[in-house]
Amino acid sequence: MSNVADPISPQCVIADDLRASRELLRSWVAECGYECTTTANGEDAWAAVKKLQPQLIVTDIEMPVASGLDLLCSLRHHRSEQLKSIPVIVISSLQDDDIRSFVQSAGGTVFLTKPLDKIRTQQIVRRLDQVASVANRDFQYTVHEQPWPNKRISPTLRRLYREVQENGPKFS
């Protein structure tokens, strides 16, 4: 059995600060036919995205150095239409009232709550592979409005959102 990656395999970048989560996701997404690159934070994920121009990104929200929201904001603001349109599965163990709509308004394609379910995760990966990036093609990220003015949002998510709102895209 060769260790050389299939040159036509789609690429996926996975960003999660928890090694066990990264490796589990890598295994599940690889079973769907993707060549996976794993990173421990949004900054390393951004470098991998720029290098590989993957067909899929899976990112946790809360990570050191740069959050998944930093990664998402930079991606959706990028001048490259190819990068802007990459589907992004956002994962998190953060619990609050309206995180799904928050993630969608921030440009995430799909939100999944940890702990993840293998069958559900793989169904979503396969579905995204079929529809490519239709959901994000016309996406316009707006940092001027809070998508949840009267909702109970976790303090962590609120802080990460505020950082993205105040600083804009972290990477270019």
Salt bridges, closest charged atoms under 4 A:
ASP16 OD2 - LYS114 NZ 2.81
GLU23 OE1 - ARG26 NE 3.10
GLU31 OE1 - LYS118 NZ 3.13
ASP60 OD2 - LYS114 NZ 3.40
GLU62 OE2 - ARG159 NH2 3.92
ASP70 OD2 - LYS170 NZ 3.81
GLU81 OE2 - LYS84 NZ 3.56
ASP97 OD1 - ARG152 NH2 3.41
GLU163 OE2 - ARG159 NH1 3.21
